[in-house]
Amino acid sequence: MKRLFVILALAAIAVGASAQDSILRQRVEIAEFESEENNTSIEVFYMDDETPRVYYLSLGNLGIGTDIVQVQFDPFYELFIPLGNTLDEAIEKMKDIQDLYKLPRLGSSELDGCFAVAYPDGTSTKVAVTARRFLAAKVLEFSLPGDGPVRATHITKSNFNSLLSTLKLYRKIHPKEI
């Protein structure tokens, strides 16, 4: 009797475990750049379960503070920029963002983005993009408009160029991918 009960319990656990849906969706990373020096992590990815496929640029976690000094304290929320439905569209959108580094000092533009936990959730928010110059580095500040402290992240031109080069290389290696 004990043996039958154990077998039924194990069978119920196995069936229950295989029928569960995952709470977290899977991100398929295509290109990534991480720098521990200035605590930057940016990546291009798509969600495995989305149809049609949408490519996103993740600008990582935003800091909070002033226009220049940011304190990182929120490890959950990320800023996402939708890039398009194909790799070619994603590369073109990345080139458009790369052109924003040519804006005059403190020149700004706006992009559509999504500020959400772990993965894009379909909500849309305006993202202010401001060109900044620090000594020899060109930097884009991606910030959420609003009152109070500034929520932003800063991406140097060299880091962004590395990510774009990796994305172009991925495109050459996988020519049949959408």
N, C-alpha and C positions, 0 to 999 in steps of 0.2 A: 504494500500500500504506500509506504514511504517512497519507494522507488518510482511508482507511477505519478505521485504528486510532484516529485522533483522533475521528472521528464516533462510533465504538463507545464510546470512553472517556467522551465527553460525554453520550451517551445513558445510560450506566450511572450516571454521577454524578447526572443529573437524576432518574432513577427512584429511586435511593437516597435522594436528598434529600427527595423527596415522600413517601416511605414511613416516614419517621422520626416517632416519637412525641415530643412535647415533654416534657422532664423537669419543667418548671415548669407548674403548672396556672394557669389564668387566673382572676383575681379580678375580679368586676364590682362596681365601687364605686358606691354609691348616695349616700352622704353622707360628708363628710370635714371635719375641723377640724384645722388645723395652726397651731401657735404657736411661732415661733422664740424668742420671749421666754423661755419656760420649757421649751423643747425637747419640746413635746407634739404628738403626732400620733395622732388617734383617727379611726376610720372605721367605717361600716356597709357591709357588702358581702355578696355570695354567690359561691359557686364555680360557674363556668359549666358544669362537667361533673357536678354532683351532681343526682341524682334520688332522692327528692324534694328540691326546693330547700331549703336551710337558710340563714337569714340569720345573720350573725355581727357582733359588735362587736369590733373590734381595738383594744386599748388600747396598742398599740405595744410598743416594746422596754422591758424592765424594767431598772432600775438595780440596783446592789448596794451595800449599806451598812447604815445604821441606819434607824430608823423615820422620821427626818426628812431626813438627808443621804444622797443617792443619787448614785452615780457611774455614768454611762452608758458601757459598754464593749462590750456585746454587740449588734452590729447585725443579727444573724440571727434570734434567737428572739423570738417575739411572744406576747402573751397574748391569747387569744380567748375571748369569751363567746358561746355559742349563744343566739340570740334567738327562734327559731321558724321555722316553715315558710311563713308568709305575712307580708306587710308589716304587717297588722293585729296579728298576734302579736308581731312585732318592735317595733312602737310600744308595745304594752302592756308588754312586758318592759323597754323603755327607761324607761317611766314608773315601773315598779317600782324600777328602779335609781335613778332620780331621787328617789324617796321616801326612799332611804337617806341623802340629804343632811340629812334631818330628824332622824336619830339624834342622841342626846346626844353631847357631846364624848367621843371615844374609844369610843363605842358601836360594836359590830361585828356583822357578819352574814356568811353564807357563800353563795357562788354556785358553780355548776359551771362549769368553764372548761377550756381546752386551752392548754398551753404547748408550742409547736412552732416549727419553722423555716418561715418564709415563708407557710404556710397551715395551717389546722386539719387534723390527721391522724387524728381519730377517738378519740384518747386523752382521758381525762377526769381532771381534777384539781380539788381543792377550792381555791377562791380566797377568801381572807379579805378582807372589805371593812370598812374602819375609817373612821369619820367623824372628821375633824380640823378644827380652826379655827386659821387663821393671820391675825392682825390682822382685816381686814375680809372675808377670803375663807373660804368653806366648801369643804373639799377632801375627796374620797374617796381613800383609799389602797387600791389593789388589790395584794395581796401573796400570795406563795406560802408556805404554812406550811412550817416546817422548822427544823432546828437550824442554828446558824451565822449568817452575815450574812443580812440581809433582802433578798429580791428583790422589788422593788415599783415601782409607778408611781403618781403622784399626778395626779388630774384635778379641776380646779376646777369649781364648780357652773356658772359662766358658760360655760365651754368645753363642758360636757356639754349645757347648755340650747341652745347654738348648734347642736350636732350633732342634737339631737332636733327642733329647729325645721326644720332642713334636711330631715330624714327625713319629717316631716309634710308639708312643701311638696312633696317628691318624690311622696308618696302622692296629693296632690291633682292634681298634673300628670299622673300615670299611674294613673288610676282602674281600668283593666282589668288592671293587673299583679297577679299573685298576691300 
